Amino acid sequence: MRGLFLQATFDAHLSSAVRNHLQTYLGVHFAIHGYDLSGIRLAITMVGMIGVAVILVVVSSYIIDKRDLRR
């Protein structure tokens, strides 16, 4: 979210060296094993993580409900 809100400020008022330092300092861009995640890649990664979390919650609740029915 920081990237979205600060993008206009970064582009209009700062030099590239200061912009890169602030982006690193504020955590605007994420890097996984040196691979920069920005824009659509970050959105796809977030949707994927949310999907995995939803699947884990559904499967665990199914297992818990099935265990409760046996009692």
C-alpha positions in Angstrom: 0.0 0.0 0.0 2.9 2.4 0.7 4.0 2.1 -2.9 0.5 3.1 -4.2 0.3 6.1 -1.9 3.9 7.3 -2.3 4.3 6.7 -6.0 3.4 10.2 -7.1 5.7 11.8 -4.5 8.5 9.5 -5.5 8.2 10.3 -9.2 7.7 14.1 -8.9 9.9 15.3 -6.1 12.9 13.0 -5.5 16.1 12.1 -7.3 16.5 8.4 -8.3 19.1 7.8 -5.6 16.9 9.2 -2.8 13.9 7.4 -4.2 15.7 4.0 -4.2 16.9 4.6 -0.7 13.5 5.4 0.6 11.8 2.5 -1.2 14.3 0.2 0.4 14.0 1.8 3.8 10.2 2.0 3.8 9.8 -1.5 2.4 7.9 -0.4 -0.6 9.1 -3.2 -2.8 9.5 -6.8 -1.6 12.3 -9.1 -2.7 12.3 -12.8 -2.3 15.8 -14.3 -2.8 16.9 -11.2 -4.8 13.8 -11.3 -7.1 12.0 -8.0 -6.9 8.2 -8.2 -6.4 6.4 -5.1 -7.6 3.2 -4.3 -9.4 1.4 -7.3 -10.9 3.9 -9.8 -9.5 3.2 -8.7 -6.0 -0.5 -8.8 -6.5 -0.3 -12.4 -7.9 1.9 -13.4 -4.9 -0.6 -11.9 -2.4 -3.6 -13.5 -4.1 -1.8 -16.8 -4.1 -0.9 -16.6 -0.4 -4.5 -15.7 0.4 -5.7 -18.6 -1.6 -3.4 -21.0 0.2 -4.6 -19.6 3.6 -8.3 -20.1 2.6 -7.6 -23.6 1.5 -5.8 -24.4 4.8 -8.7 -23.0 6.8 -11.4 -24.9 4.8 -9.5 -28.2 5.0 -8.7 -27.8 8.8 -12.4 -26.9 9.6 -13.6 -29.9 7.5 -11.2 -32.2 9.5 -12.4 -30.7 12.8 -16.1 -31.1 11.9 -15.5 -34.7 10.7 -13.7 -35.5 14.0 -16.6 -33.9 16.0 -19.2 -36.0 14.2 -17.5 -39.2 15.2 -17.9 -38.5 18.9 
